[in-house]
Amino acid sequence: MCPCPTLQVRGCPPPSHGLGSGWFATPFLYDSFIHYFTPVYPDAIQAESLAPQARRRLPSHVVQPANTAIPHAPRYSIGLTPQPNAPQAKQPPRVSVVVVSRNRAALLRRCLDSLEQSGARPTLQVIVVDNGSADGSAQLETAFPAVQFVPLPKNFGLTKALNIGWRAADAAYVFFLHDDTEVEPTTVARLADVLDANPDAAAVCPLLVDAQGRPAPQLGHFPPDGNWRTAEPAGDDPFPVEYPRGAALMMRVSLIRAVRQIDERYGQFGSDADLAAQIHQASKKISLVPTARARHAGSQDYSSAERADFLLGRALFLGKYHGFGAGIQARLGSVLGPLVSFHWGVLRYTIAGQKIDGTQP
């Protein structure tokens, strides 16, 4: 007798209670009706490879087909089916390197080559902020696919480019580099190690050297006057400095966030002096690490716009840290100096107060 009194299932004997005669007595009609009303279960449920308790949930009158295992489905013991690995959080880089460049593709290539050869390269995030170069610098992106390029439509000056760079940084330390620098393979790691070991150090810098490996002009003094002297380390231990050149400077990003940003009233020059002054105001120190070295080409050939930008930046620094009167005096000097020396190109920019900040023509 079929276990379903009202629904006959294929494989059960024909009914004998009232259906032995009539149209159901015809085998063809009986099979067609039963085929239509037979419950159909998905193959995955009927699969032989399912656990026994899953198969027991099937009605007892449903025939379980043999050898219908799901193709390519591995068989595991109950409770041992492997689960997908949980996605792992991406580890942030240890140092974010920000290189600002403009129209110096050959120097930029050498700078990036030195970073690629760094022993700490797997833990570095390298960001290039290109200040509207027109010499093909942007084409280096294909040569350095692991470097993040940020092209700007025009020259917004060094200060704004630095702010764009550190805001894109994912690390706790940001290493500001000019495009005319080349770091040694151990430089970045040694600078980061010094910051790790010295919580009172807000920034560190390598020893700048020239092409022959001799100390290059690196240290300035307040207020900035454009003159640099070489560092004279007494040994290999880091030592504090007042105002190092911004060509190679590693800082804690938290300090920049504390002051919101690098002061964008500066254009091309003056932001490194302002950062150094901010660090000293916070009762922190800047350490020079003699065992970490970076070659710096430097430049003494400045345009009239760049010379004017330096004079205006110096006037801003004096007004900010030495009072309104000192700032006014320096601002007048930025006009009278070029006038007396007949530097008409510089005078044109200083009279207008034009800096290299993206507003220049």
TORKOL-922676 format. One record per residue (C-alpha): residue number from 1; x, y, z. Coordinates in steps of 0.2 Angstrom, whole numbers. Layout:
BEGIN
{k=NUM	x=X	y=Y	z=Z}
...
END
This chain:
BEGIN
{k=1	x=0	y=0	z=0}
{k=2	x=7	y=17	z=-4}
{k=3	x=11	y=28	z=11}
{k=4	x=2	y=43	z=3}
{k=5	x=-17	y=39	z=3}
{k=6	x=-21	y=53	z=-9}
{k=7	x=-6	y=55	z=-20}
{k=8	x=1	y=39	z=-28}
{k=9	x=19	y=39	z=-31}
{k=10	x=28	y=30	z=-45}
{k=11	x=34	y=13	z=-39}
{k=12	x=19	y=10	z=-28}
{k=13	x=6	y=-3	z=-33}
{k=14	x=-10	y=3	z=-42}
{k=15	x=-24	y=8	z=-31}
{k=16	x=-37	y=-5	z=-26}
{k=17	x=-49	y=6	z=-17}
{k=18	x=-61	y=13	z=-29}
{k=19	x=-49	y=15	z=-43}
{k=20	x=-48	y=-3	z=-49}
{k=21	x=-60	y=2	z=-63}
{k=22	x=-63	y=17	z=-73}
{k=23	x=-51	y=28	z=-82}
{k=24	x=-37	y=25	z=-69}
{k=25	x=-37	y=7	z=-73}
{k=26	x=-28	y=12	z=-89}
{k=27	x=-10	y=10	z=-86}
{k=28	x=-5	y=24	z=-97}
{k=29	x=-17	y=37	z=-89}
{k=30	x=-11	y=31	z=-72}
{k=31	x=7	y=33	z=-75}
{k=32	x=4	y=50	z=-83}
{k=33	x=-5	y=56	z=-68}
{k=34	x=8	y=49	z=-56}
{k=35	x=22	y=57	z=-66}
{k=36	x=14	y=74	z=-65}
{k=37	x=11	y=74	z=-47}
{k=38	x=27	y=65	z=-41}
{k=39	x=37	y=77	z=-29}
{k=40	x=53	y=83	z=-38}
{k=41	x=68	y=87	z=-26}
{k=42	x=84	y=96	z=-32}
{k=43	x=98	y=85	z=-36}
{k=44	x=108	y=93	z=-22}
{k=45	x=96	y=86	z=-9}
{k=46	x=95	y=69	z=-18}
{k=47	x=114	y=68	z=-19}
{k=48	x=121	y=53	z=-12}
{k=49	x=136	y=63	z=-5}
{k=50	x=125	y=72	z=7}
{k=51	x=126	y=68	z=26}
{k=52	x=114	y=54	z=31}
{k=53	x=104	y=65	z=42}
{k=54	x=100	y=77	z=27}
{k=55	x=95	y=62	z=17}
{k=56	x=83	y=56	z=31}
{k=57	x=73	y=72	z=29}
{k=58	x=67	y=65	z=12}
{k=59	x=50	y=57	z=13}
{k=60	x=52	y=39	z=15}
{k=61	x=42	y=35	z=-2}
{k=62	x=54	y=45	z=-12}
{k=63	x=67	y=34	z=-21}
{k=64	x=85	y=41	z=-19}
{k=65	x=95	y=38	z=-35}
{k=66	x=111	y=30	z=-33}
{k=67	x=128	y=36	z=-40}
{k=68	x=121	y=54	z=-42}
{k=69	x=135	y=63	z=-33}
{k=70	x=138	y=81	z=-37}
{k=71	x=153	y=82	z=-50}
{k=72	x=169	y=89	z=-42}
{k=73	x=161	y=90	z=-25}
{k=74	x=174	y=84	z=-12}
{k=75	x=167	y=73	z=2}
{k=76	x=171	y=78	z=20}
{k=77	x=166	y=71	z=37}
{k=78	x=152	y=79	z=46}
{k=79	x=157	y=96	z=53}
{k=80	x=174	y=96	z=44}
{k=81	x=169	y=106	z=28}
{k=82	x=182	y=119	z=27}
{k=83	x=176	y=137	z=28}
{k=84	x=183	y=151	z=17}
{k=85	x=197	y=161	z=25}
{k=86	x=192	y=177	z=33}
{k=87	x=199	y=192	z=23}
{k=88	x=215	y=199	z=31}
{k=89	x=217	y=218	z=34}
{k=90	x=230	y=226	z=23}
{k=91	x=245	y=231	z=33}
{k=92	x=249	y=249	z=31}
{k=93	x=266	y=254	z=25}
{k=94	x=279	y=259	z=38}
{k=95	x=284	y=275	z=29}
{k=96	x=276	y=285	z=15}
{k=97	x=289	y=294	z=4}
{k=98	x=283	y=310	z=-5}
{k=99	x=293	y=316	z=-19}
{k=100	x=289	y=333	z=-27}
{k=101	x=295	y=336	z=-44}
{k=102	x=294	y=348	z=-59}
{k=103	x=302	y=347	z=-76}
{k=104	x=317	y=337	z=-70}
{k=105	x=313	y=319	z=-77}
{k=106	x=331	y=313	z=-77}
{k=107	x=334	y=318	z=-58}
{k=108	x=317	y=310	z=-54}
{k=109	x=321	y=294	z=-62}
{k=110	x=337	y=293	z=-52}
{k=111	x=328	y=297	z=-36}
{k=112	x=315	y=283	z=-39}
{k=113	x=328	y=271	z=-44}
{k=114	x=337	y=274	z=-27}
{k=115	x=320	y=271	z=-18}
{k=116	x=317	y=255	z=-28}
{k=117	x=334	y=248	z=-22}
{k=118	x=330	y=252	z=-4}
{k=119	x=331	y=238	z=8}
{k=120	x=314	y=244	z=15}
{k=121	x=305	y=245	z=-1}
{k=122	x=292	y=232	z=3}
{k=123	x=286	y=243	z=18}
{k=124	x=286	y=259	z=8}
{k=125	x=273	y=269	z=0}
{k=126	x=280	y=280	z=-14}
{k=127	x=270	y=295	z=-20}
{k=128	x=276	y=307	z=-33}
{k=129	x=267	y=324	z=-34}
{k=130	x=271	y=331	z=-51}
{k=131	x=269	y=350	z=-52}
{k=132	x=263	y=352	z=-69}
{k=133	x=279	y=346	z=-78}
{k=134	x=280	y=347	z=-97}
{k=135	x=296	y=337	z=-100}
{k=136	x=289	y=320	z=-100}
{k=137	x=290	y=316	z=-81}
{k=138	x=273	y=309	z=-81}
{k=139	x=278	y=295	z=-93}
{k=140	x=289	y=288	z=-79}
{k=141	x=273	y=281	z=-72}
{k=142	x=275	y=266	z=-84}
{k=143	x=293	y=263	z=-78}
{k=144	x=288	y=263	z=-60}
{k=145	x=271	y=254	z=-59}
{k=146	x=272	y=253	z=-40}
{k=147	x=274	y=271	z=-38}
{k=148	x=258	y=282	z=-35}
{k=149	x=259	y=297	z=-47}
{k=150	x=248	y=313	z=-43}
{k=151	x=249	y=324	z=-58}
{k=152	x=244	y=342	z=-55}
{k=153	x=238	y=353	z=-70}
{k=154	x=251	y=367	z=-66}
{k=155	x=264	y=372	z=-54}
{k=156	x=256	y=375	z=-37}
{k=157	x=272	y=377	z=-28}
{k=158	x=282	y=366	z=-16}
{k=159	x=271	y=369	z=-1}
{k=160	x=254	y=364	z=-8}
{k=161	x=262	y=349	z=-17}
{k=162	x=269	y=343	z=0}
{k=163	x=251	y=345	z=8}
{k=164	x=244	y=335	z=-7}
{k=165	x=257	y=321	z=-4}
{k=166	x=256	y=319	z=15}
{k=167	x=237	y=318	z=14}
{k=168	x=238	y=303	z=2}
{k=169	x=250	y=295	z=14}
{k=170	x=245	y=279	z=23}
{k=171	x=260	y=277	z=35}
{k=172	x=263	y=285	z=52}
{k=173	x=279	y=293	z=45}
{k=174	x=281	y=303	z=29}
{k=175	x=298	y=306	z=21}
{k=176	x=298	y=322	z=11}
{k=177	x=311	y=321	z=-3}
{k=178	x=316	y=333	z=-17}
{k=179	x=318	y=326	z=-34}
{k=180	x=336	y=330	z=-34}
{k=181	x=340	y=318	z=-20}
{k=182	x=346	y=299	z=-20}
{k=183	x=345	y=289	z=-4}
{k=184	x=356	y=275	z=0}
{k=185	x=348	y=257	z=2}
{k=186	x=348	y=258	z=22}
{k=187	x=343	y=276	z=24}
{k=188	x=324	y=275	z=25}
{k=189	x=325	y=261	z=37}
{k=190	x=338	y=269	z=49}
{k=191	x=328	y=285	z=49}
{k=192	x=312	y=276	z=54}
{k=193	x=321	y=266	z=67}
{k=194	x=327	y=282	z=75}
{k=195	x=309	y=289	z=76}
{k=196	x=303	y=272	z=84}
{k=197	x=317	y=273	z=97}
{k=198	x=315	y=292	z=101}
{k=199	x=297	y=298	z=105}
{k=200	x=303	y=315	z=108}
{k=201	x=310	y=317	z=91}
{k=202	x=296	y=324	z=79}
{k=203	x=307	y=323	z=63}
{k=204	x=324	y=316	z=57}
{k=205	x=334	y=319	z=42}
{k=206	x=349	y=310	z=34}
{k=207	x=366	y=317	z=31}
{k=208	x=366	y=326	z=14}
{k=209	x=381	y=323	z=4}
{k=210	x=387	y=328	z=-13}
{k=211	x=392	y=317	z=-28}
{k=212	x=409	y=313	z=-20}
{k=213	x=401	y=308	z=-3}
{k=214	x=407	y=324	z=6}
{k=215	x=394	y=333	z=17}
{k=216	x=384	y=345	z=7}
{k=217	x=376	y=362	z=13}
{k=218	x=361	y=357	z=24}
{k=219	x=359	y=367	z=40}
{k=220	x=351	y=384	z=41}
{k=221	x=346	y=396	z=55}
{k=222	x=332	y=407	z=60}
{k=223	x=325	y=417	z=52}
{k=224	x=329	y=409	z=35}
{k=225	x=341	y=419	z=24}
{k=226	x=345	y=406	z=10}
{k=227	x=362	y=402	z=17}
{k=228	x=366	y=384	z=21}
{k=229	x=381	y=376	z=30}
{k=230	x=387	y=358	z=30}
{k=231	x=384	y=347	z=45}
{k=232	x=399	y=341	z=56}
{k=233	x=394	y=325	z=64}
{k=234	x=406	y=320	z=78}
{k=235	x=402	y=301	z=77}
{k=236	x=388	y=290	z=71}
{k=237	x=375	y=294	z=84}
{k=238	x=360	y=305	z=80}
{k=239	x=361	y=323	z=86}
{k=240	x=349	y=337	z=87}
{k=241	x=348	y=351	z=74}
{k=242	x=338	y=367	z=73}
{k=243	x=334	y=369	z=55}
{k=244	x=338	y=356	z=42}
{k=245	x=335	y=358	z=23}
{k=246	x=319	y=351	z=17}
{k=247	x=327	y=341	z=3}
{k=248	x=326	y=325	z=14}
{k=249	x=316	y=326	z=30}
{k=250	x=306	y=312	z=38}
{k=251	x=292	y=317	z=50}
{k=252	x=278	y=310	z=61}
{k=253	x=261	y=313	z=52}
{k=254	x=253	y=316	z=68}
{k=255	x=263	y=332	z=70}
{k=256	x=257	y=339	z=53}
{k=257	x=239	y=334	z=58}
{k=258	x=240	y=343	z=74}
{k=259	x=243	y=360	z=65}
{k=260	x=231	y=354	z=51}
{k=261	x=243	y=357	z=37}
{k=262	x=259	y=365	z=31}
{k=263	x=256	y=383	z=30}
{k=264	x=250	y=386	z=12}
{k=265	x=254	y=405	z=13}
{k=266	x=271	y=399	z=8}
{k=267	x=274	y=396	z=-10}
{k=268	x=290	y=387	z=-16}
{k=269	x=301	y=392	z=-1}
{k=270	x=299	y=394	z=18}
{k=271	x=289	y=379	z=22}
{k=272	x=304	y=369	z=28}
{k=273	x=308	y=383	z=40}
{k=274	x=290	y=384	z=46}
{k=275	x=290	y=366	z=50}
{k=276	x=306	y=367	z=60}
{k=277	x=299	y=381	z=70}
{k=278	x=283	y=372	z=73}
{k=279	x=292	y=357	z=80}
{k=280	x=302	y=368	z=92}
{k=281	x=287	y=376	z=98}
{k=282	x=280	y=359	z=102}
{k=283	x=295	y=356	z=113}
{k=284	x=300	y=342	z=101}
{k=285	x=317	y=340	z=92}
{k=286	x=324	y=336	z=75}
{k=287	x=338	y=323	z=74}
{k=288	x=351	y=321	z=61}
{k=289	x=356	y=303	z=58}
{k=290	x=374	y=303	z=51}
{k=291	x=373	y=284	z=46}
{k=292	x=358	y=288	z=35}
{k=293	x=364	y=297	z=19}
{k=294	x=356	y=305	z=4}
{k=295	x=365	y=313	z=-11}
{k=296	x=359	y=330	z=-15}
{k=297	x=362	y=339	z=-31}
{k=298	x=356	y=356	z=-26}
{k=299	x=354	y=371	z=-37}
{k=300	x=360	y=389	z=-36}
{k=301	x=351	y=394	z=-52}
{k=302	x=335	y=402	z=-47}
{k=303	x=323	y=412	z=-58}
{k=304	x=316	y=429	z=-54}
{k=305	x=300	y=422	z=-48}
{k=306	x=309	y=410	z=-37}
{k=307	x=320	y=423	z=-29}
{k=308	x=304	y=434	z=-26}
{k=309	x=295	y=419	z=-18}
{k=310	x=310	y=417	z=-6}
{k=311	x=309	y=435	z=-1}
{k=312	x=290	y=435	z=2}
{k=313	x=292	y=419	z=11}
{k=314	x=305	y=426	z=23}
{k=315	x=294	y=441	z=26}
{k=316	x=279	y=429	z=31}
{k=317	x=290	y=419	z=43}
{k=318	x=296	y=435	z=52}
{k=319	x=279	y=442	z=53}
{k=320	x=273	y=425	z=60}
{k=321	x=286	y=421	z=73}
{k=322	x=294	y=438	z=76}
{k=323	x=279	y=450	z=76}
{k=324	x=270	y=461	z=64}
{k=325	x=284	y=475	z=64}
{k=326	x=297	y=462	z=59}
{k=327	x=286	y=456	z=45}
{k=328	x=282	y=473	z=38}
{k=329	x=301	y=478	z=38}
{k=330	x=305	y=462	z=29}
{k=331	x=291	y=465	z=16}
{k=332	x=297	y=482	z=12}
{k=333	x=315	y=475	z=11}
{k=334	x=308	y=463	z=-2}
{k=335	x=304	y=478	z=-13}
{k=336	x=318	y=490	z=-9}
{k=337	x=332	y=476	z=-11}
{k=338	x=328	y=472	z=-29}
{k=339	x=325	y=490	z=-33}
{k=340	x=342	y=495	z=-27}
{k=341	x=351	y=481	z=-35}
{k=342	x=341	y=483	z=-52}
{k=343	x=333	y=466	z=-52}
{k=344	x=318	y=472	z=-61}
{k=345	x=311	y=454	z=-64}
{k=346	x=312	y=450	z=-45}
{k=347	x=304	y=468	z=-41}
{k=348	x=289	y=464	z=-52}
{k=349	x=284	y=449	z=-42}
{k=350	x=288	y=456	z=-25}
{k=351	x=278	y=472	z=-28}
{k=352	x=263	y=461	z=-33}
{k=353	x=266	y=449	z=-19}
{k=354	x=266	y=435	z=-32}
{k=355	x=272	y=418	z=-25}
{k=356	x=273	y=402	z=-34}
{k=357	x=257	y=394	z=-27}
{k=358	x=246	y=391	z=-42}
{k=359	x=240	y=409	z=-44}
{k=360	x=255	y=414	z=-54}
{k=361	x=252	y=417	z=-73}
END
